[in-house]
């Protein structure tokens, strides 16, 4: 019974970590910078912000 619980806990931990990694990978450069409390430093994003827009290259419509 204990080995079953151990295997189940291991599988759950693997699934949880994979889901977290997948969600983090979906973030754009601007979203990652915002989460860190910074502004995105990519030249295309800086130019778009100066024009009052959002960079379409890095932030395609979802």
C-alpha positions in Angstrom: 0.0 0.0 0.0 2.8 2.4 0.8 4.6 1.9 -2.5 1.3 2.7 -4.3 1.0 6.0 -2.4 4.6 6.8 -3.1 4.2 6.2 -6.9 1.0 8.2 -6.9 2.6 11.1 -5.1 5.6 11.0 -7.6 3.3 11.0 -10.6 1.3 13.9 -9.1 4.4 15.9 -8.5 5.6 15.3 -12.1 2.2 16.4 -13.5 2.1 19.5 -11.3 5.6 20.6 -12.3 5.0 20.0 -16.0 1.8 22.1 -15.9 3.6 24.9 -14.1 6.5 24.9 -16.7 4.0 24.8 -19.6 2.2 27.8 -18.3 5.4 29.7 -17.8 6.6 28.9 -21.3 3.4 30.5 -22.7 4.3 33.9 -21.3 5.5 36.6 -23.7 8.6 38.6 -23.1 6.5 41.5 -22.0 4.5 39.4 -19.6 7.7 38.0 -18.1 9.1 41.5 -17.6 5.9 42.7 -16.1 5.8 39.8 -13.6 9.4 40.8 -12.6 8.3 44.4 -12.1 10.3 45.7 -15.1 9.6 47.0 -18.6 10.4 44.8 -21.5 13.8 45.7 -23.0 13.4 44.2 -26.5 14.0 46.9 -29.1 10.8 46.1 -31.0 8.8 46.3 -27.7 10.4 49.6 -26.7 9.6 51.1 -30.0 6.0 49.9 -29.8 5.5 51.3 -26.3 7.0 54.7 -27.5 4.3 54.7 -30.2 1.6 53.8 -27.7 1.1 50.3 -29.0 1.9 46.7 -28.2 4.6 44.8 -30.2 2.7 42.5 -32.5 5.8 40.4 -33.1 6.3 39.4 -29.5 2.6 39.6 -28.4 0.5 38.0 -31.2 -3.2 38.0 -30.7 -4.2 34.9 -28.7 
